Amino acid sequence: MIVAFWGRGDYIVIMRLYNTCNGWCAQEGEQLGYLGEFDLDRWLSLDDPIRDVKDEFAATGKSPLAALSPMLPVTSQEIMMEINTSSAAAQASDEDAPLCPACGYDLRGTIGDRCSECGETFDRALLSTSALPWARYRQVGSVRAYLRTVWLITIGSPALAHEVSKQHDAHCARIFRRITGVILGIILAGAFVATEIGAGGLWFVAVQPDPVMLGNPAAAHWIYDLLVPWSAGATIPGIIPLMLMLLGFQITRSQEPLFRLPGASPRRQQSLTAVASYTVAPMVWLLPAVLFIVAARMVLFVVAGRITHAGPLLTATFVLLLIGLAFGAIGFAASAVRGVQWAVRCRHAGLGRAGLAVAQLFALWLGGLLLILGLLPWCVGFLWIVIDSFR
């Protein structure tokens, strides 16, 4: 016997009763009708729940039970096992349900290609298939899929407009995020190392005595208490490049809090976290930005050694610097816009929520910057000073 039902509050709703044994119903799977509701605590306390429920409902005339004789014995443990199985299946079905891209309405019961809630038209076949090239990187190749994904997210391709309504593979998204984190970390650390080489050392991060501050001992005391440990940590070779590598990984995860949806099922939340991992893709444009800025620095170095014909080289330096800054602005702006845009779409919210998401995102970026480039080097420098004091 299979009993199919679900719980509603403190009651069991018995919807169908099926027989899989000898000749109880004409055909296996024949629906016998709605039996009504019964208190769950009483159900579990009965010796023979099916018989007692049948007798009670038959006495009150609440449901057509004439077709239910004879009954096969079913224990409360079997009933509860069926409850758990039915609940798990229902939950999985809910998590896989296609959602309207405009309002988030469950489209399982919708006939046609128009949402019955908001009227938005949709393509049912596309709702279950990600348009991100990275989702098919095994078929199209990792490099090609990665670059195409970066490009489509940067330009805000209409093909990606409904990605937040789809299910995404969390494993694929994690691989994409880690690749982006490695690239971003190498970019930041490489830019710092190039600056260090050009400057001839780490003197530019060392705290220098300031005559103005030294003239005000009260203010200088606490300021130098903050700056000296940081400078001691920052001037240790390799510390700042290591911190910048960590910052690259932190930036790739900074969008995730924007996609935490209260009340979302675990699988839905996992999919939204995957979407957040893709929004940082435009940060890869920092690579050409750094390359152009380094090229401008090299041209400027050549200019410094010339007395004549420096005008065209200065113009070239200015152009290269502008191009590099433009690529950097594109990387940060496109990542911020896409993160906020998709975070608002997953909540089906408006401009108010978008403004809050912008503030939250920049607060997360600033917090990560202060933690990784401020607090961590300060702690390293403080420990270095303490260790050095014992020598």
Order of alpha helices (4+ residues) and beta strands (2+ residues): beta-beta-beta-alpha-alpha-alpha-alpha-alpha-alpha-alpha-alpha-alpha-alpha-alpha-alpha-alpha-alpha-alpha
